[in-house]
Amino acid sequence: MRGRDRWMLAAVGILAALGFFLQIRIAEVVPGAGFFLPYMLGVSCGIAAMFAFSGERTELVLRGRWIALGIALALMAALLVFGRRYRGGLYLPGRINPSELVKLCMVVFAAGTLSDGRVTPRRLLVLGAGYGAVALAVAVAGDFGLLAQIAVAGAAILFAASWFWGIAAFTVLAGGAALMFARPTGHLATRLAVWRDPLADASGAGWQTLQGLTAVVSGGWWGVGAKLGDVRNVPIVASDFVYTALAEEWGLIGCMAVLALYGVIFVRGLMASDRLARGGNTCGALLAAGLVASLAVQVLLNVGGVLNAVPMTGIPLPLLSLGGSSLMVTFVSLGLLIGLSRTVEDVEPPRVTRRATRRPRTASSPSRGR
């Protein structure tokens, strides 16, 4: 672990342990899919990524950017052709959702395209074409949570490379979001209607949101206590609404502690990005910034959706929600981020022998006291 960010590693470890025991608690009262195997696979993949990747190996991102884009396009094409609807989302056979892997691939593609930090018209065209093709497929699939994540992560990477083009990208994103909110269709229109007034359809589309808010409010400041909450009343509590189980049993104080741990990960990740940039490793700095932005948007959308502060998107909460592929990719992303925190600056510099400043005495030099 030498050279890696111990604060980030500790925060990830605490959240992973909390998620493990929280899922054990939920599985006692809410029958569902097993989580132990994907959890252990995710931990193994994350540890492997952490040790295999470091700030000195970011040339792999540059070499693999086109492979990452190809994987993202292939996954979205397979999802559109073979996917089936389930609870408003589109899944591959076996209820496999490739959105997390698509998100990671797009971060790698953007960081590799702008690897040296120079934003040229040609690179903007390449970046826009790649992101445009994947974003179009995601929009057709109706996964607006994934669309928000890849869009914000791409804009954050562009902002880290160039303030001007980054601000322009965020402006375009804000305009696109306003346009979608002004003319929503399909499942997005239902989500926006629930967000505006969940009581309008309290026994239908708004039921899940109202049950989640009731569980959050019942927790109060300190919660009702571990294993004392009635988590079975909240639909999809093991996945999308795992934050409600945390709020009910651990209260506002416990939720604030969890958000503080996420904050430690994001702040230390940005510090690693800044350290890489100052060390001349622009590609690593952009990759770290994209990973932080992607994970931060995921936390914001999940917690905000549960609290009805933003429309519900149905994306999991990193490290806490039940999941298979999503949990594994989350661990890999965090493993890469921890690996990036180790840079050449972390190596202990060689000791420099201090040169003597006094003139050596010679036989002709007069001695003191004479």
N, C-alpha and C positions, 0 to 999 in steps of 0.2 A: 504493500500500500504506500510505499515511500514515494513522496512527490505528488500524490494525488490529494485533492481537496477533502480533508477529513470532515469538515463541516457539512459539505454536500453529501458525502458518503453516510454520515451519521443520520442526516435528515431522511435520506432515502431508506435506510435501514429501519428507522422507527416507523415510517409510514407503511413500509412493506409488512412489518410485523403487525401493525395495527389492522391493516387490511386482511391479513391472514386470520387473525382471531375474530375480527368482525364478521367475516364470511362463515366461520365456524358457528358463531352465535346465530346468524340468520338461518343457516342450514338446519339448525335444531328445530325450528318452527315453520320454516318455509321450504318444502321439498323442491329441489331444483337440480340442475346439472352439477356434476362434480367440479370442484375447483382445485383440488390438490395437485393433480397432474399438470394442468397448464401453469399453475403457480410455480411449481418446482422447475418446469421447463423454462419459464420466464426468468427465474432467478439464475439458472445456469447460463442462459443466453446473455443475460445482462453482465454477469461476471466475466464471461468469455470476451464480450465486447470491450469491457473496461480494461482488461489486461492486453488485448490484442491491438487496441487503438490508442493512440496518444497524439499529442500535438506535433510530433515529428513525422507522423505517417499520413498526413492529410493529402499526400499525392494520390492516395487511393480514391479520394473523392473526385479529383480531377479526371482520373482515368475511368471511373465508373459512372460518370454523370449520364451518359447516353444509355447505359444499361438500366440505370434507375428510372429514367423516363420511359424506356420500353416496358419495364415491369409495371409501372403505374398505368400506362395505356392498355396493356394486356389484361390487367386485373379489372379495369373498368369495362373493357369490352366483354370480358367473360361475365361480369356482373349484369350487364345490360342484356346479354343473350340468354344466360342460364339462371339469372336471379329470380327469386320469388318473394312476393310481398309478405311481411310479417310485422304486425303492429305498426304499420306505416313505413317501415324500412325495407330495403331491398337486400336480400341475403343470397349467397350461393348455397347449393345443396349442403345439408348438414348445419345450416344456420351459421355459415362462416361469413363474417363481414371483413372484407379486405381493406377497409377505410384507413386503419392505422398504418398499414404497410404502405398504402398509397401516399399518405401524408409524409412519412419518413423519406420515401423515394423522391418526392418533390423538393424536400429540403436539401437533399444531396444534389439534385439536379441544379437548383438555383445556386447553391454554394460553389459547385464545380464550374458553372458557367461564368460566374464573376470571381473566379479563384484569386486573381491578383488585385481585385478591387477597382479595376477600370471599367467604367460603364460607357460602352461605345454603342453607336446606332445598330451595328450588326448584332452585338450581344443582347441588346434590348429586343431586337426582332426575334432572335432565337428564344429568349426567355418568354416573350409574349406568346409565341407560337406554341411552345411546349405547355405553358400554363393554360393557354386558351383551350387547347385540345382536351386536356384533362379536366379543366373546369366545366367545359361544355358537357362532357360525359357525366360528371358528378351532378350537374344541374338536371340533366335528363333523368338520372336515377333518383332525384329528389332528396339527396343527402345534403341539406343545407348546412348542417353542422360541420361536415367534412369540407364543404366549400369555403366556409368561414375560416377554418383552420389553415388550409393550404394558401388561401389568399393573404391572410394576415402574416403567416410565416414568410411567404415570398416577398411581401412588402417590407417586412422587417429586415430581411437580408439585403434588399435593395437599399434601404435606409442606412444600414451599416456600411454599405459600399459608397453611397452618395446621398447626402442629405437632400439635395434638390430632387433627384429622381425618387427617393423614398417618400418625401412629402407628396409628390405628384401621384405616386401609387396609392397612398392612403387616401388622398382626395378622390381618386377614381373609385376606390372601394366604398367610401362613404356615399358617393353618388349612386353606385349600383345597389347598395343596401337600401337607400331611400326609395329607389325605383321599385325594388321588390316589395317593400312594405306598402307602397302606394297601390300597387296592382298585384296582390297575392292571388295565387291559384292553387287548387288542389289541397294537398296536405299542409302546405305552408299557410294557406288561408285559415285552416282549422286551428293550427298552432297559434296564429296571431289572434284569432278570436278568443281562444282560451286565455291568452296572455292579457288581453284587454279586460275581460270579464269572465273569470272562471265560474261564477255563479249563474251565468246565463244558461249553461247546460250542466248543472251540478251533478246530475245522475248519469251523464254521458261523457262527452269529451273533457269536461272539467273535473271529473271525479278524481283522477289521479293527482292532479295539482292540489285540489282541496284536501285530500287525505294527507298528502305530503306536508302541506302548510300546517295542518292540525297537529301532526306529529312533531314538527319543529317547535310550535308554540307550546305544546305540552311539556317539552323538555325544560323550558325556563332557563335560568342561569346555570344551574349545576346538573340538570338532568335527573331522571328518575332512578338512575343507577344501572350499572352493567347487568345485562340479562333480565331487566325488569320492564323494559319497554314492550309494547304490543306491536312489534314490527310487521306482523302478518297483515295488518289493516292497510298497508301502503302497497299498491301494485308495483311490480318490478323493483322491489326494495333492494334486492341483491345487486342490481346493476345500475340502472339510470338514477334511482332514488336512494342509493346507499347513504347519501348525506343526511337523509331524514332519520335513519336509524342511529347515526352518530349523534345528531342533534337531540333526539328524544332521550337517549340513555346517558349521554355525556354533557348535554346542555350547551349553552352558548360559550362557556369557558373552554370546553373540549373542542368545539368547532373552531374557535379562535386559535387554539394551540395547533390544530391541524393546518389551518391556513398559514400560520406563522412558519411551520415546517416547509410548506410549499414555497413561501417567500424566501426562506434560506436557500432552497435549491435554485430559485430563479436569480436571486441576487448574486450568489456565488458563481452561477453559470455566466452571468454577464461580466463578472469580474474576470473569469477565465477568458472570455472573448476579448476583453480589453487587453489583458496580458498577452494574448496571442498576437493581437494587432500591433502592440508596441514592440513585440519581438520579431516582427516582419512576417509572421505566418498569417496572411490575410485570409487564405482559404479556411484555415481552422477557426479563425475569428468569426467568419460568416456562418460556418456550420454551427458553431456554438450559439450564435445569436438566433439562428433559425430554429434550433431545437428548443431553446428557451421560449421563444415566441409561440411555437406550436403547443407546447405543454401548458403555458400560461393561458392561452385562449381556451384550451380544453377545460381547465379548472374553472375559468370564468364562466363559460357557457353552462357547465354542469351545475355549479353552485347557484349561479344566477337563475337558471331554469327551475331548479327546485324551489327557490325562494320567490319565483315568479317576477324577478326583476328584469329578466330577458325572456323571450320566447323559448320554450323547451325544445331542445334539438335532439335529445335521445343519445347523446354521446356519454361514454363512461367517465368516471372520476379516476384519474391515474392512481394506480397502486391500491385503491380501495374497492373498486367495483369488480364484480364477478365478470370474467371474460376468458376467452381462450387466446385467439390471435391478438386481440387488443392488449391483453396483459403481457404477452410475450414481446410485442413490439415496444410497449412502454418501457419494459426493463432494458431492452436493447438501446433505446434512445437515451435513457438515463446512464447506461453503461458507457455509451459513446461520450456523453457530456462529462462524466467523471474522468474518462480517459483523456479527454481534451484538456482537463484541468492540469495535467502534467505536461509541462513545457520544458524547454531547454533552460529556462531561467530558474527552474527548481533544482537544478544540479548544483551542488555545492562548489563554489569557485575555488580554484587552487590558491593555496596560501602564498602570499608574497613576502619574501624575506626583507625585513627592513634594513636598509643600507645604513652603515655607520656614518654619522655626521661629524664626529670628532676626529681630528687629525692624530694618527698614531704617534706615539712618543718615539723619539730617536735618541741615539747616544749624545748628539750635540744639543738636544733640547734641554734647557735649564730645568732642574727639579725645583719643586715648591719648597719654600723654607730656607733657601740659600740666599 
